[in-house]
Amino acid sequence: MYLPFSRAGKFRASSSLVDESMAEKALIEKVRQRFPSEVLDSRVFRDEVTLVVRKDAIVEIIRYLHDDLAFDLLTDLCGVDHFPSHPRFEVVYHLYSLKQNDRVRIKASLEEGETISTVESIWKGANWYERETFDLFGIVFENHSNLKRILLWDEFDGHPLRKDFPTEGRDFEKPVIPDG
């Protein structure tokens, strides 16, 4: 008998895989019913739900997941550069429900020069994640309370996790460490 390892840390018989899949499909269906035109795609892979949503609805969808579906922890927020494809960027939100021991991933795509709303009003800790994404990818978060570099110095030229950033750096004649 095949006994996959569950997220709760206990072995379960394969018959409970059906229940797990049904719970994940129910989550997708709840979000799709609440936001029918904002959810562009959904999938389940390795017991984790991924929802691809319109960037303009990100705050409303994440607030719904937080307030109504108990996804109370933002475990990560990051950027992805799909250069040279379009749309170029994705912002990915990884949410966790302590109550349900469940995870969901939310993805929103945007082109270079477009902005996406901050989720600081839901999680204050999103401030740092969004600043890191801004610093390394150049993705701008609207209404952010303090959108400035967090890892690199203010005068740094560029965003080093973009795929078009030169792997050797911009210019060897410039100092790597800021003056002062």
MIDOSE-1310 file (N, C-alpha, C; in nm, 2 decimals, decimal comma, always signed):
residues 180
mylp	+0,08/-0,12/+0,00/+0,00/+0,00/+0,00/+0,09/+0,12/+0,00; +0,06/+0,22/-0,08/+0,13/+0,35/-0,09/+0,08/+0,44/+0,02; +0,18/+0,49/+0,10/+0,14/+0,58/+0,21/+0,22/+0,71/+0,19; +0,16/+0,81/+0,12/+0,23/+0,94/+0,10/+0,23/+1,01/+0,24
fsra	+0,33/+1,10/+0,25/+0,35/+1,18/+0,37/+0,26/+1,30/+0,36; +0,18/+1,32/+0,46/+0,09/+1,43/+0,46/+0,15/+1,55/+0,52; +0,09/+1,67/+0,49/+0,14/+1,79/+0,54/+0,14/+1,80/+0,69; +0,05/+1,72/+0,76/+0,04/+1,72/+0,90/+0,15/+1,64/+0,97
gkfr	+0,23/+1,57/+0,89/+0,35/+1,50/+0,94/+0,32/+1,36/+0,97; +0,20/+1,31/+0,93/+0,16/+1,17/+0,96/+0,14/+1,10/+0,83; +0,16/+0,97/+0,82/+0,14/+0,89/+0,70/-0,01/+0,87/+0,69; -0,06/+0,87/+0,57/-0,20/+0,85/+0,54/-0,22/+0,75/+0,43
asss	-0,33/+0,68/+0,44/-0,36/+0,58/+0,33/-0,40/+0,66/+0,21; -0,38/+0,60/+0,09/-0,40/+0,67/-0,04/-0,55/+0,70/-0,05; -0,64/+0,64/+0,02/-0,78/+0,68/+0,01/-0,81/+0,82/+0,05; -0,72/+0,87/+0,14/-0,75/+1,01/+0,19/-0,69/+1,11/+0,09
lvde	-0,62/+1,07/-0,02/-0,58/+1,16/-0,12/-0,70/+1,22/-0,19; -0,81/+1,14/-0,20/-0,93/+1,19/-0,27/-0,99/+1,30/-0,18; -0,99/+1,29/-0,05/-1,04/+1,40/+0,04/-0,96/+1,52/+0,02; -0,82/+1,51/+0,02/-0,73/+1,62/+0,01/-0,76/+1,69/-0,13
smae	-0,77/+1,62/-0,23/-0,80/+1,68/-0,36/-0,93/+1,75/-0,36; -1,03/+1,70/-0,30/-1,16/+1,76/-0,29/-1,15/+1,89/-0,21; -1,08/+1,89/-0,10/-1,06/+2,02/-0,03/-0,99/+2,12/-0,11; -0,89/+2,09/-0,18/-0,82/+2,18/-0,27/-0,91/+2,24/-0,38
kali	-0,99/+2,15/-0,44/-1,09/+2,19/-0,54/-1,19/+2,28/-0,48; -1,23/+2,26/-0,36/-1,33/+2,34/-0,29/-1,28/+2,48/-0,27; -1,15/+2,49/-0,23/-1,08/+2,62/-0,21/-1,08/+2,70/-0,34; -1,05/+2,63/-0,45/-1,05/+2,70/-0,58/-1,19/+2,74/-0,62
ekvr	-1,28/+2,66/-0,60/-1,42/+2,69/-0,63/-1,47/+2,81/-0,55; -1,44/+2,82/-0,42/-1,48/+2,93/-0,34/-1,43/+3,06/-0,39; -1,30/+3,06/-0,43/-1,24/+3,19/-0,48/-1,29/+3,22/-0,62; -1,31/+3,12/-0,70/-1,37/+3,14/-0,84/-1,51/+3,20/-0,83
qrfp	-1,59/+3,15/-0,73/-1,73/+3,20/-0,72/-1,73/+3,34/-0,67; -1,64/+3,38/-0,58/-1,63/+3,51/-0,53/-1,57/+3,61/-0,63; -1,48/+3,57/-0,71/-1,41/+3,65/-0,80/-1,41/+3,58/-0,94; -1,52/+3,57/-1,01/-1,53/+3,49/-1,13/-1,44/+3,55/-1,25
sevl	-1,44/+3,68/-1,26/-1,36/+3,74/-1,37/-1,22/+3,77/-1,33; -1,18/+3,76/-1,21/-1,04/+3,80/-1,16/-0,95/+3,68/-1,16; -1,00/+3,56/-1,14/-0,92/+3,44/-1,14/-0,90/+3,39/-1,28; -0,78/+3,40/-1,33/-0,75/+3,36/-1,47/-0,72/+3,22/-1,49
dsrv	-0,66/+3,15/-1,39/-0,62/+3,01/-1,40/-0,60/+2,96/-1,26; -0,61/+2,83/-1,25/-0,59/+2,76/-1,12/-0,53/+2,62/-1,15; -0,45/+2,57/-1,05/-0,40/+2,44/-1,06/-0,36/+2,39/-0,92; -0,35/+2,25/-0,92/-0,31/+2,19/-0,79/-0,19/+2,10/-0,83
frde	-0,08/+2,12/-0,76/+0,04/+2,04/-0,78/+0,10/+2,01/-0,64; +0,13/+1,89/-0,61/+0,18/+1,84/-0,49/+0,11/+1,90/-0,37; -0,02/+1,89/-0,37/-0,11/+1,93/-0,26/-0,11/+2,08/-0,24; -0,06/+2,16/-0,33/-0,07/+2,31/-0,32/-0,14/+2,37/-0,43
vtlv	-0,23/+2,46/-0,39/-0,32/+2,53/-0,49/-0,24/+2,66/-0,54; -0,25/+2,68/-0,67/-0,20/+2,80/-0,73/-0,31/+2,87/-0,80; -0,33/+3,00/-0,77/-0,43/+3,08/-0,84/-0,36/+3,19/-0,91; -0,39/+3,20/-1,04/-0,33/+3,31/-1,12/-0,45/+3,41/-1,13
vrkd	-0,42/+3,54/-1,09/-0,53/+3,64/-1,08/-0,49/+3,77/-1,15; -0,58/+3,85/-1,18/-0,56/+3,98/-1,23/-0,49/+4,07/-1,13; -0,39/+4,14/-1,17/-0,31/+4,22/-1,07/-0,40/+4,33/-1,01; -0,50/+4,38/-1,08/-0,59/+4,48/-1,02/-0,68/+4,44/-0,91
aive	-0,69/+4,30/-0,89/-0,78/+4,25/-0,79/-0,70/+4,19/-0,67; -0,57/+4,21/-0,67/-0,48/+4,13/-0,58/-0,52/+4,16/-0,43; -0,54/+4,29/-0,40/-0,57/+4,32/-0,26/-0,71/+4,26/-0,22; -0,81/+4,26/-0,30/-0,94/+4,21/-0,26/-0,93/+4,06/-0,25
iiry	-0,86/+3,99/-0,34/-0,85/+3,84/-0,33/-0,77/+3,80/-0,21; -0,66/+3,87/-0,19/-0,58/+3,83/-0,07/-0,65/+3,86/+0,06; -0,73/+3,97/+0,06/-0,80/+4,00/+0,19/-0,91/+3,90/+0,21; -0,98/+3,85/+0,10/-1,08/+3,74/+0,11/-1,01/+3,62/+0,17
lhdd	-0,90/+3,58/+0,11/-0,83/+3,46/+0,16/-0,79/+3,48/+0,31; -0,75/+3,59/+0,35/-0,70/+3,62/+0,49/-0,83/+3,62/+0,58; -0,92/+3,71/+0,55/-1,04/+3,73/+0,64/-1,14/+3,62/+0,64; -1,17/+3,56/+0,53/-1,28/+3,47/+0,52/-1,24/+3,32/+0,51
lafd	-1,12/+3,30/+0,46/-1,07/+3,16/+0,44/-0,95/+3,12/+0,54; -0,92/+3,21/+0,63/-0,82/+3,19/+0,73/-0,68/+3,17/+0,69; -0,64/+3,23/+0,57/-0,50/+3,22/+0,53/-0,43/+3,34/+0,60; -0,38/+3,32/+0,72/-0,34/+3,42/+0,81/-0,19/+3,46/+0,81
lltd	-0,11/+3,38/+0,73/+0,03/+3,41/+0,74/+0,08/+3,42/+0,59; +0,15/+3,53/+0,57/+0,22/+3,56/+0,44/+0,36/+3,50/+0,46; +0,39/+3,38/+0,41/+0,52/+3,32/+0,43/+0,62/+3,37/+0,33; +0,58/+3,42/+0,21/+0,68/+3,48/+0,12/+0,60/+3,56/+0,02
lcgv	+0,67/+3,65/-0,04/+0,63/+3,73/-0,15/+0,75/+3,76/-0,23; +0,75/+3,72/-0,36/+0,87/+3,74/-0,44/+0,83/+3,77/-0,59; +0,93/+3,81/-0,66/+0,91/+3,84/-0,80/+0,97/+3,74/-0,89; +0,92/+3,73/-1,01/+0,98/+3,64/-1,11/+0,99/+3,72/-1,24
dhfp	+1,10/+3,71/-1,31/+1,13/+3,77/-1,44/+1,12/+3,67/-1,55; +1,03/+3,69/-1,64/+1,01/+3,59/-1,75/+1,07/+3,65/-1,88; +1,16/+3,74/-1,87/+1,22/+3,81/-1,99/+1,28/+3,70/-2,08; +1,25/+3,70/-2,21/+1,19/+3,81/-2,29/+1,04/+3,79/-2,31
shpr	+0,97/+3,70/-2,24/+0,83/+3,68/-2,26/+0,75/+3,80/-2,20; +0,62/+3,80/-2,24/+0,53/+3,90/-2,20/+0,40/+3,84/-2,14; +0,35/+3,88/-2,03/+0,40/+3,98/-1,95/+0,53/+3,94/-1,88; +0,61/+4,04/-1,86/+0,75/+4,01/-1,82/+0,76/+3,96/-1,67
fevv	+0,69/+4,02/-1,58/+0,70/+3,99/-1,44/+0,58/+3,92/-1,38; +0,61/+3,85/-1,27/+0,50/+3,79/-1,19/+0,54/+3,83/-1,04; +0,44/+3,86/-0,96/+0,45/+3,87/-0,82/+0,38/+3,75/-0,76; +0,45/+3,68/-0,68/+0,40/+3,55/-0,62/+0,39/+3,56/-0,47
yhly	+0,27/+3,53/-0,42/+0,24/+3,54/-0,28/+0,22/+3,40/-0,23; +0,29/+3,36/-0,12/+0,27/+3,23/-0,06/+0,20/+3,25/+0,07; +0,08/+3,19/+0,08/+0,00/+3,21/+0,20/-0,01/+3,08/+0,28; -0,03/+3,09/+0,41/-0,04/+2,97/+0,49/-0,16/+2,99/+0,59
slkq	-0,24/+2,88/+0,61/-0,34/+2,89/+0,71/-0,30/+2,80/+0,83; -0,27/+2,87/+0,94/-0,24/+2,80/+1,06/-0,35/+2,71/+1,11; -0,47/+2,75/+1,10/-0,59/+2,68/+1,14/-0,61/+2,55/+1,06; -0,59/+2,56/+0,93/-0,62/+2,45/+0,84/-0,50/+2,37/+0,80
ndrv	-0,38/+2,42/+0,84/-0,25/+2,36/+0,79/-0,25/+2,35/+0,64; -0,28/+2,46/+0,57/-0,30/+2,45/+0,43/-0,22/+2,57/+0,36; -0,19/+2,56/+0,24/-0,11/+2,66/+0,17/-0,18/+2,69/+0,04; -0,16/+2,82/-0,01/-0,21/+2,86/-0,14/-0,11/+2,96/-0,19
rika	-0,09/+2,95/-0,32/+0,00/+3,04/-0,39/-0,08/+3,13/-0,49; -0,06/+3,26/-0,48/-0,13/+3,35/-0,57/-0,03/+3,42/-0,66; -0,06/+3,42/-0,79/+0,04/+3,48/-0,89/-0,04/+3,59/-0,96; +0,03/+3,71/-0,98/-0,03/+3,81/-1,06/+0,08/+3,86/-1,16
slee	+0,05/+3,88/-1,28/+0,14/+3,92/-1,38/+0,13/+4,06/-1,41; +0,25/+4,12/-1,45/+0,25/+4,26/-1,49/+0,37/+4,29/-1,59; +0,35/+4,39/-1,67/+0,45/+4,43/-1,76/+0,55/+4,52/-1,70; +0,66/+4,54/-1,76/+0,76/+4,64/-1,71/+0,70/+4,77/-1,71
geti	+0,71/+4,85/-1,61/+0,66/+4,98/-1,60/+0,52/+4,98/-1,53; +0,45/+4,87/-1,52/+0,32/+4,86/-1,45/+0,35/+4,85/-1,30; +0,24/+4,88/-1,23/+0,25/+4,87/-1,08/+0,15/+4,77/-1,03; +0,17/+4,73/-0,90/+0,07/+4,64/-0,84/+0,05/+4,70/-0,70
stve	-0,07/+4,68/-0,64/-0,10/+4,74/-0,51/-0,03/+4,66/-0,40; +0,01/+4,73/-0,30/+0,07/+4,67/-0,18/-0,03/+4,60/-0,10; +0,01/+4,50/-0,03/-0,08/+4,42/+0,07/-0,04/+4,45/+0,21; +0,03/+4,56/+0,23/+0,07/+4,60/+0,37/-0,05/+4,62/+0,46
siwk	-0,17/+4,66/+0,40/-0,29/+4,67/+0,49/-0,34/+4,54/+0,55; -0,29/+4,43/+0,49/-0,33/+4,30/+0,54/-0,22/+4,24/+0,63; -0,10/+4,25/+0,59/+0,02/+4,21/+0,67/+0,12/+4,32/+0,67; +0,15/+4,37/+0,79/+0,26/+4,47/+0,80/+0,39/+4,42/+0,75
ganw	+0,42/+4,29/+0,77/+0,54/+4,23/+0,73/+0,56/+4,23/+0,58; +0,46/+4,25/+0,50/+0,47/+4,25/+0,35/+0,56/+4,37/+0,31; +0,57/+4,47/+0,40/+0,66/+4,58/+0,37/+0,80/+4,54/+0,33; +0,86/+4,45/+0,40/+1,00/+4,41/+0,37/+1,00/+4,32/+0,25
yere	+0,91/+4,23/+0,23/+0,90/+4,15/+0,11/+0,89/+4,24/-0,02; +0,80/+4,33/-0,01/+0,78/+4,42/-0,12/+0,90/+4,51/-0,15; +0,96/+4,56/-0,05/+1,08/+4,63/-0,07/+1,19/+4,55/-0,13; +1,21/+4,43/-0,09/+1,31/+4,34/-0,15/+1,28/+4,31/-0,30
tfdl	+1,15/+4,29/-0,33/+1,11/+4,27/-0,47/+1,13/+4,39/-0,55; +1,10/+4,51/-0,50/+1,13/+4,64/-0,56/+1,28/+4,65/-0,59; +1,36/+4,62/-0,48/+1,51/+4,64/-0,49/+1,57/+4,55/-0,60; +1,53/+4,42/-0,60/+1,60/+4,33/-0,69/+1,54/+4,31/-0,83
fgiv	+1,41/+4,35/-0,84/+1,34/+4,34/-0,97/+1,30/+4,47/-1,03; +1,28/+4,57/-0,94/+1,23/+4,70/-0,99/+1,08/+4,71/-1,00; +1,01/+4,61/-0,94/+0,86/+4,61/-0,94/+0,81/+4,71/-0,84; +0,72/+4,80/-0,88/+0,67/+4,91/-0,79/+0,54/+4,87/-0,73
fenh	+0,53/+4,88/-0,60/+0,41/+4,85/-0,53/+0,33/+4,98/-0,49; +0,22/+5,00/-0,55/+0,14/+5,13/-0,52/+0,10/+5,14/-0,38; +0,10/+5,26/-0,33/+0,06/+5,29/-0,19/+0,15/+5,23/-0,08; +0,26/+5,19/-0,12/+0,36/+5,13/-0,02/+0,40/+5,24/+0,07
snlk	+0,42/+5,22/+0,20/+0,45/+5,32/+0,30/+0,60/+5,37/+0,29; +0,69/+5,28/+0,24/+0,83/+5,32/+0,24/+0,90/+5,24/+0,13; +0,86/+5,26/+0,01/+0,92/+5,18/-0,10/+1,06/+5,24/-0,14; +1,16/+5,18/-0,08/+1,30/+5,22/-0,11/+1,38/+5,09/-0,10
rill	+1,50/+5,10/-0,15/+1,59/+4,98/-0,15/+1,61/+4,93/+0,00; +1,62/+4,80/+0,01/+1,64/+4,73/+0,14/+1,77/+4,65/+0,15; +1,82/+4,60/+0,03/+1,94/+4,53/+0,03/+2,06/+4,60/-0,03; +2,04/+4,68/-0,13/+2,14/+4,75/-0,20/+2,14/+4,90/-0,16
wdef	+2,24/+4,97/-0,18/+2,25/+5,11/-0,15/+2,17/+5,19/-0,25; +2,12/+5,31/-0,21/+2,04/+5,39/-0,30/+2,09/+5,42/-0,43; +2,22/+5,44/-0,45/+2,28/+5,48/-0,57/+2,31/+5,36/-0,66; +2,28/+5,24/-0,62/+2,31/+5,12/-0,70/+2,23/+5,13/-0,83
dghp	+2,30/+5,10/-0,94/+2,24/+5,12/-1,08/+2,18/+4,98/-1,12; +2,05/+4,98/-1,13/+1,98/+4,86/-1,18/+1,92/+4,77/-1,07; +1,87/+4,66/-1,12/+1,80/+4,56/-1,04/+1,86/+4,42/-1,07; +1,94/+4,37/-0,98/+2,03/+4,25/-1,02/+1,96/+4,12/-1,04
lrkd	+1,83/+4,10/-1,01/+1,77/+3,97/-1,04/+1,69/+3,97/-1,17; +1,69/+4,08/-1,24/+1,63/+4,09/-1,37/+1,72/+4,00/-1,46; +1,66/+3,93/-1,55/+1,73/+3,85/-1,64/+1,82/+3,93/-1,74; +1,79/+4,05/-1,76/+1,87/+4,13/-1,86/+1,98/+4,21/-1,78
fpte	+2,00/+4,18/-1,65/+2,11/+4,25/-1,58/+2,24/+4,17/-1,61; +2,34/+4,25/-1,65/+2,47/+4,18/-1,68/+2,53/+4,10/-1,57; +2,56/+3,98/-1,60/+2,62/+3,89/-1,49/+2,75/+3,94/-1,44; +2,82/+4,02/-1,51/+2,95/+4,07/-1,47/+2,93/+4,20/-1,39
grdf	+2,81/+4,25/-1,39/+2,79/+4,38/-1,32/+2,78/+4,49/-1,43; +2,75/+4,61/-1,39/+2,73/+4,72/-1,49/+2,87/+4,77/-1,54; +2,96/+4,80/-1,45/+3,08/+4,87/-1,49/+3,19/+4,84/-1,38; +3,30/+4,78/-1,42/+3,40/+4,74/-1,32/+3,48/+4,87/-1,28
ekpv	+3,47/+4,98/-1,35/+3,54/+5,10/-1,31/+3,47/+5,17/-1,19; +3,34/+5,14/-1,17/+3,26/+5,20/-1,06/+3,30/+5,12/-0,93; +3,30/+5,18/-0,81/+3,32/+5,10/-0,69/+3,21/+5,01/-0,66; +3,24/+4,89/-0,61/+3,13/+4,80/-0,58/+3,07/+4,83/-0,44
ipdg	+3,15/+4,89/-0,35/+3,10/+4,93/-0,22/+3,08/+5,08/-0,22; +2,97/+5,13/-0,18/+2,94/+5,28/-0,18/+3,04/+5,35/-0,09; +3,07/+5,48/-0,13/+3,16/+5,56/-0,05/+3,09/+5,60/+0,08; +3,17/+5,61/+0,19/+3,11/+5,66/+0,31/+3,11/+5,56/+0,42
